[in-house]
Amino acid sequence: MAISFKDRVVIVTGAGAGLGRCHALEFARRGAKVVVNDLGGKVDGSGGSSEAAMKVVEEIKQLGGEAIANGASVSDRAGAESIVGDAISKWGRVDVVVNNAGILRDKSFAKVELDDFELVLKVHLLGSVYVTKAAWPHMLNQKYGRIVMTTSSSGLYGNFGQSNYGAAKLGLVGLMNTLKLEGQKSDIRVNTIAPVAATRMTDNLGIPPEVMDQLKPELISPAVVYLASQDAPTGCIIEAGAGYYAKVHIVEGKGVKLGQAATVEDFANNFDKISDMSEAKPNGSGPEVFGKIFGPG
Ligand code: NAI
């Protein structure tokens, strides 16, 4: 059955270009009313105008869809509130938030300025917090909400020159892990996408053109739109690129119980067993770790 967003109000941040634009168009094609947010700045976050968001709104209207533009920065608290405020004043609800806005300030950790480190955390991590926090009470009240975070393989696994970006991106997974629990009773589901796509963000990484051609940003939207749909799972991280889709889990090995008298040498002598991931499994929440520490086995 076709997945519909009729009567749903969807916010996509950073939707004036790249992935966000593709997500916004796909939601609109499926009947959603869309708030297209974009600061309209450069990849490093400098500059800005609401033109980028307005252009995507025009594209949506040409498809026969409904959309409004918002040019605020997600990293500004009042700006983030205005994104949700615009959805509420225009359509009276907010069903979906896709936290997609992002910038880069790549430098090795030795060279990165702390101001650039903080700005990257502010846009990706706090920007997602601010927009989600503004939408949360509405989702609790209506007992329905879908939130998608945007992480990156750089956060999940690391990437040279991206300590700021990686820290921010894995922070979003931590945010998801708690929100999925706190939202459960109110049917708020929270998921995360880890995209790989040809956008201006990946333009000068030296990826060969024939590979870039396959990394179509449109191929991320099927995963994002599904993760924001009525039947979405919760707490899922999905890696997506060039038509490849895979679930990602943080897993924990079987572990070793060295007991109450464990010493540094015991730990060292058992390091191979402690590191054995052959029976690794994910945990559903932090407290589940108690079961492993004190349970049988
Ligand atoms: P992009 O640069 O084309 O799009 C990002 C958009 O966010 C831009 O339109 C920009 O104006 C907007 N934006 C930046 N700061 C903002 C702010 N403070 N408030 C509102 N809007 C703001 O890049 P792309 O690739 O489409 O990135 C989208 C998301 O996907 C980002 O979070 C990025 O980190 C993430 N990502 C992208 C990957 C890729 O391969 N393209 C890989 C992993 C993650």
Residues whose N, C-alpha, C, O or C-beta is under 5 A from the ligand:
A	BS01	NAI	G14 G16 A17 G18 L19 G20 N37 D38 L39 G40 G41 A72 S73 V74 S75 N100 A101 G102 I103 V123 T150 T151 S152 P195 V196 A197 T199 R200 M201 T202
